[in-house]
């Protein structure tokens, strides 16, 4: 557009065009090209401003992404460390369980495993102050008397949740 305007201006200045009508048309075209060039330059400036704004936004968002990624990496590292710790604890508890399970009679261990599967992982519950810690219900007086009368090595079960009751010095008997 600039080349065309410069060419038309050169034709006008050279005097090659002598017809008044052609001169007027040429002047009108040069003015029209100048106006169009001004409009296009305004559009280019607006686009440049929008581009600059978009680049600033990209830089801001890139910083936020980096921050979030850093936090995510940190959380994943903590999760992995916790998982490793839990796996270690599980392995230790499994070994301890195997040692203890070896000293428990097979029929009692079978009952415990069956109850554990039925009761969501807890097959035995502590009897604490006349209350079953499995179902959190207090034993009635008849049940308390039965527990008191039972032999020390007898396997007792809660009447409500059917878990094996483990008697301790805190049982309240």
C-alpha positions as CSV (number, residue, x, y, z in Angstrom):
1,X,0.0,0.0,0.0
2,X,2.9,2.3,0.8
3,X,4.5,1.5,-2.5
4,X,1.3,2.2,-4.4
5,X,0.9,5.5,-2.5
6,X,4.6,6.5,-3.2
7,X,4.2,5.6,-6.9
8,X,1.0,7.6,-7.2
9,X,2.6,10.6,-5.4
10,X,5.6,10.3,-7.8
11,X,3.2,10.4,-10.8
12,X,1.5,13.4,-9.3
13,X,4.8,15.3,-8.6
14,X,6.3,14.4,-11.9
15,X,3.7,16.3,-13.9
16,X,3.1,13.3,-16.1
17,X,-0.6,13.5,-15.4
18,X,-2.1,16.7,-16.9
19,X,-5.8,16.0,-17.0
20,X,-7.5,17.7,-14.1
21,X,-9.9,14.8,-13.7
22,X,-7.0,12.3,-13.5
23,X,-5.2,14.6,-11.1
24,X,-8.2,14.8,-8.9
25,X,-8.7,11.0,-9.0
26,X,-5.0,10.5,-8.2
27,X,-5.2,12.9,-5.3
28,X,-8.3,11.2,-4.0
29,X,-6.6,7.8,-4.3
30,X,-3.5,9.0,-2.4
31,X,-5.8,10.4,0.3
32,X,-7.8,7.1,0.4
33,X,-4.5,5.1,0.6
34,X,-3.3,7.3,3.4
35,X,-6.5,6.9,5.4
36,X,-6.4,3.1,4.8
37,X,-2.8,3.0,5.9
38,X,-3.7,4.9,9.1
39,X,-6.5,2.5,9.8
40,X,-4.3,-0.5,9.2
41,X,-1.6,1.0,11.5
42,X,-4.2,1.4,14.2
43,X,-5.2,-2.2,13.8
44,X,-1.6,-3.3,14.0
45,X,-1.1,-1.2,17.2
46,X,-4.2,-2.7,18.7
47,X,-3.0,-6.2,17.8
48,X,0.5,-5.5,19.3
49,X,-1.1,-4.3,22.5
50,X,-3.3,-7.4,22.7
51,X,-0.3,-9.6,22.0
52,X,1.7,-7.9,24.8
53,X,-1.2,-8.4,27.2
54,X,-1.5,-12.0,26.1
55,X,2.2,-12.6,26.6
56,X,2.0,-11.1,30.1
57,X,-0.9,-13.4,30.9
58,X,1.0,-16.4,29.5
59,X,4.0,-15.5,31.7
60,X,1.7,-15.2,34.7
61,X,0.0,-18.5,34.0
62,X,3.3,-20.2,33.3
63,X,4.5,-19.1,36.7
64,X,1.3,-20.4,38.3
65,X,1.7,-23.7,36.5
66,X,5.3,-24.0,37.7
67,X,4.2,-23.3,41.3
68,X,1.4,-25.8,41.1
69,X,3.7,-28.4,39.5
70,X,6.2,-27.8,42.3
71,X,3.5,-28.3,44.9
72,X,2.2,-31.4,43.1
73,X,5.8,-32.9,42.9
74,X,6.2,-32.2,46.6
75,X,2.9,-33.8,47.5
76,X,3.7,-36.8,45.3
77,X,7.1,-37.2,47.0
78,X,5.4,-37.0,50.5
79,X,2.8,-39.6,49.3
80,X,5.5,-41.9,48.0
81,X,7.4,-41.6,51.3
82,X,4.2,-42.3,53.3
83,X,3.4,-45.3,51.0
84,X,6.9,-46.6,51.5
85,X,6.5,-46.2,55.3
86,X,3.1,-47.9,55.3
87,X,4.4,-50.7,53.2
88,X,7.2,-51.2,55.7
89,X,4.8,-51.1,58.6
90,X,2.5,-53.6,56.8
91,X,5.4,-56.0,56.2
92,X,6.5,-55.7,59.9
93,X,2.9,-56.3,61.1
94,X,2.4,-59.2,58.8
95,X,5.6,-60.9,60.1
96,X,4.5,-60.2,63.7
97,X,1.0,-61.6,62.9
98,X,2.6,-64.8,61.5
99,X,4.7,-65.3,64.6
100,X,1.7,-64.8,66.9
101,X,-0.7,-66.8,64.7
102,X,1.7,-69.8,65.0
103,X,1.0,-69.9,68.7
104,X,-2.8,-69.6,68.4
105,X,-4.9,-72.8,68.0
106,X,-5.9,-73.5,64.4
107,X,-9.7,-73.6,65.2
108,X,-9.5,-70.2,67.0
109,X,-7.5,-68.7,64.1
110,X,-10.0,-70.0,61.6
111,X,-12.9,-68.5,63.6
112,X,-11.0,-65.2,63.9
113,X,-10.3,-65.0,60.2
114,X,-13.9,-65.8,59.3
115,X,-15.2,-63.1,61.7
116,X,-12.6,-60.7,60.4
117,X,-13.9,-61.2,56.8
118,X,-17.5,-60.7,57.9
119,X,-16.9,-57.7,60.2
120,X,-14.9,-55.5,57.9
121,X,-11.4,-56.5,59.1
122,X,-12.0,-56.7,62.9
123,X,-12.7,-60.2,64.2
124,X,-12.0,-59.6,67.9
125,X,-12.8,-56.7,70.1
126,X,-11.7,-55.7,73.6
127,X,-14.1,-55.8,76.5
128,X,-13.6,-52.5,78.1
129,X,-15.7,-51.4,81.2
130,X,-18.4,-53.9,80.3
131,X,-18.7,-52.6,76.8
132,X,-17.7,-54.4,73.5
133,X,-15.3,-52.2,71.6
134,X,-16.4,-53.7,68.4
135,X,-20.1,-52.7,68.4
136,X,-19.7,-50.2,71.3
137,X,-22.7,-51.7,73.1
138,X,-22.6,-52.4,76.8
139,X,-23.2,-56.0,77.9
140,X,-26.3,-56.6,80.0
141,X,-26.0,-58.0,83.5
142,X,-26.6,-61.6,82.3
143,X,-23.8,-61.4,79.7
144,X,-21.5,-59.9,82.3
145,X,-22.2,-62.7,84.7
146,X,-21.6,-65.3,81.9
147,X,-18.2,-63.6,81.2
148,X,-17.3,-63.6,84.9
149,X,-18.2,-67.3,85.2
150,X,-16.4,-68.4,82.0
151,X,-13.0,-70.1,82.3
152,X,-10.0,-67.8,81.7
153,X,-9.1,-69.5,78.4
154,X,-12.7,-69.8,77.1
155,X,-13.5,-68.1,73.8
156,X,-16.3,-65.6,74.5
157,X,-18.2,-63.8,71.8
158,X,-20.3,-60.6,71.9
159,X,-24.0,-61.3,71.6
160,X,-24.6,-58.3,69.4
161,X,-21.8,-58.2,66.9
162,X,-20.5,-61.8,67.3
163,X,-16.9,-60.7,67.5
164,X,-14.5,-62.6,69.9
165,X,-14.3,-60.7,73.2
166,X,-10.8,-60.1,74.5
167,X,-10.8,-59.7,78.3
168,X,-8.3,-57.4,80.0
169,X,-7.8,-56.0,83.4
170,X,-9.9,-53.0,82.2
171,X,-12.9,-55.1,81.3
172,X,-14.8,-54.1,84.5
173,X,-15.4,-57.6,85.7
